[in-house]
Amino acid sequence: MSTLIGLLLLLAWTPAAAAADRAIAACDVTLVIAADGSATATVAIAIDDAVPGVVAIPLGFAGVTNVTIADGPTGAAASARPVNGQSELQLTLPEGVPASARVTIQFAVAEAFQRTEPAAGERRTLPEGTRVFRHAMINTQAATIARYRVEVVFPDALRAHAVREALPKLRKSEAGPRARLADIDGRPGAWLEVSKLAQGDAASLQIELVPRGRSPMWLIAGFVLCVLYLVFFRDVVSRRAS
């Protein structure tokens, strides 16, 4: 009986099951956001000791569409599905996949910014024109991600004002920083890097952005104030002038 059970367990240990448990050596995400808030993403994934089968990789984005493989082993396939408020990438590695597999995947994100405009009847909590970007990824899979890095490129019309969130906090063994504002290919951007994400670990980055130039309304308001000052305090101005 024990021999039969052992045989069944051996048969159940398929390459697809083995692929799911392989550690992901690196997951590098680059997100380029357009002026309308939509974005395109490129994910470069490195898997050591790869075997044929499906590898599930969490993506910290909702509304992922148009998933395509830009580079990788012949026969590799990829798709995405929504899972718990984020998306999960299903990467299928083909027979004959090299032990060190490198796959580059591209996809579209419908809306990269969080909603900042108040609903009807609510007070505004952020200045008009402010945009908030937040990326949050939870590793829901058994496979550990040895290095996770996300770079985000913002529209030219926006300026990164501050890093509001960068998690997890730095470990004692890490020099840091966890995240930083930076120019990426000549455009405003930011990055976050985590050295290890085990199952259940999360990484998040939140950036507050403001318009690069002052709104013309500031100039108009200043002009109106000057006119009002001259109208209501013209006697004071006249006495000072004399």
Secondary structure, DSSP 8 states (H G I E B T S, - for coil): -HHHHHHHHHHH--HHHHHHHS-EEEEEEEEEE-TTS-EEEEEEEEESS--SEEEEEEES-SSEEEEEEEE-STT-EEEEEEETTEEEEEEEE-TT--SSEEEEEEEEES--EE--S--TT----S-TT-EEEEEEEE--SSS-BS-EEEEEE--TTEEEEEEEEEES---TT----SEEEEEETTEEEEEEEES-B-TT-EEEEEEEEEESS--HHHHHHHHHHHHHHHHHTHHHHHHHH-
